Each structure stands twice: as C-alpha cells, then as structure tokens.
Amino acid sequence: MRVVLQRVEEAHVTVDRATVGSIGTGLVVLVGVTSTDLRDDADYLCEKIVHLRIFPDEARKMNRSLLEAGGALLVVSQFTLYGDCKKGRRPSFDGAAPTDRARDLYDYFVERLRFRNVLVQTGVFQAEMQIHLVNDGPVTFILDSPRK
C-alpha cells in the first residue's frame, strides 16, 4: 500500500458538488492499493499515520502525533498512486489492485483508523472527487508499507 499524507488546516471532498467528507486540522490521506497488499500492510500504515510526529509543538517543531494534536483524517482512495509513467506518455495502472480487492482493503484501512478513536471522514470509493484543502506547512509525506 502507498499513502500520501498532507498536513492540513482544513479539507473537504466533494462529489457532484456535494460535500461528502470534511475535517479541520489533521491529515488528508490519499490511499493506493496494489494487488499484493494484505491487511498487514493496512495495519502497519494505520499505526504509522496516527503516531508519526509531524504536528508542531509549542516551539513549532514537528514533535506531536495526530493523536497528540487531536487531529482528524480525510481518507480518499486514489488508484493513480500506482500509475507507472516509465514507458510512453500514457500511465499504466497494471500495478493497482482490481476494484473489488482495492475496495475491501480500503474499507478495512478506514475501519482500522476509526478503531484508533480518530475522527475519520472519507471520499466515495471509485467516484470522481474534488479535494479542497489548505495545506499546513506545506507538509507532505509519502509512505509505503514495508514490503514495497
């Protein structure tokens, strides 16, 4: 699995101009699933996301986790994270998991994040979405599960 984390002051996602998920301070989490990913990959990334020390402390140093900062998560599926642009001009998405497998692991990932007592909002799986955010910092990280 691969995630892109963006620390935000606020964010929301819309589908057909209707807001389907909205948070204040926290992280936008873009999630890509590949065909070899397992629940262990989701568990690893969930743990990493909520404990990664990327929020500022009183001295403005990145020293607090999402849990310590009281932040929320806006989780959005994004199969294009496994787009391969090495050949030609059109990306190949052969590395992305098939839809049913990706949906199952994405749903599991969201469920495991909610289990950690974090406010979790989501987009709509496989929908055309618009993400509106105020990036804080800007602070952006890319995380892969360990087997990648």
N, C-alpha and C positions, 0 to 999 in steps of 0.2 A: 504494500500500500504506500501511497505517497500523499502527503498533505502539504499545502501551502498555508501558513499562518500569517495573518496580518493583524497587528495590534491596532484596535480602533477606538475612537471616542464614541462612535455610534455607527450603526449599519442597519440596513434593511434590504430585503429581497422582494421583488415584485414578479408576479406572473399575470399577464394580461392586464397590466396597470393596477392590480390589486396587491396590497402588501400581504405576504404570506408568512413573513418572519421578520422580527425587529429586535435589536438589542441596543443597550447603551454601551458603556465601557466593557471591553472584552476582546475577543478574537473572532475574526472571520476565518473559518476553516474550510478550505477547498479540498475535497477528497477524491482521489483517483484510486480505482481498484484494478488490479491486473489478475489474470486467470490463475496465477499460482498462489494468490493470497489466501490466508487462513484466518480463523478467529484470533489466533495468537498474534497475528500482525495487528489486528484492530485493538486488542488488549494492550499491546506494547505502546501503540501510538496514543491511546486514551490516557494512559498513565503519564506518558511523556508530556502531553499537551497540558494537563492540569497542574503539573509540578514544575514545568520549565520556568525558570526565573527570568522573565522578560518584561516585568512591570516595574516601574520606578518606585524606589523607596523615598524616604524624606529627603535624602541627599541627591535625588534624581538619578541614582544608579539602578541599572536593571538588577534587582535583588529580590523581587517578590514574584510569587507564582500567581496564576489565575485565581486559585483558591484563596490565597492571602489577600489579593486585591479585590476580591468579591466580584470578579468579572463574569460575563456571560459568554456564550458561544453561539455563533450563527454558522451552522454547518450546511454546506452546499456540495452536492455531488458534481464532479467535473471529470468526465472521462478523457478530456483532452490533455490531462496531465500525463497520459501515456501515449501522446502523439509522438511519432517518430518522424523527424524532419530531415533525416540524413540524406535520403535519396530524392532527387527530383524537387518539384515545387509543391506537391500536394502531400500533406502529412498522412502517414499510415497509422491506423488505430488498431492494428493487429495485437498490440500489447495490452489493450484494455480488455477487461473481463466481459464475457457475454452479459447481456442486460439482466437476466434473472439472477445470475451469480453475484453480479455487482450490487443489485438491489438488496439481496439478502445480507451481504456483508456490510453495506452502508447502513441498513436498518439496525444490524447488530451493533455497529460502531456508535450510532446515535443512542441506542439503548444503554450501552455501557457508559457513555458520558453522562447520561441522566442519572445513572446509578451512583455517580460521584457527587450528587447533590449540587449540581451546577445547572443554572438556567440554560437550556438548550433550545434554540429556535432553528428551524430548517427551511430550506427551499423545498421545491417539489421535484422529486426524482424524475429525471428524463424530460423535464419541461424546459421551454425557452424562458430564461430568467434574466432579470436585470438586477445587479447588485449595486447598491448605493452605499458608499462608506466614506467616513472621514478617518484616514489612516493616521495613526498617532505615532509620530517619530520622524519619518516613517520607519516602522519596524516590521520586517518581513522575514520569515524563515521557511525553508523547505526541509521537510523531514521524510525520510523513508523508513519503512520497517526494516529490521536488522538484516533480513535475508537478501535484501536488494543490493 
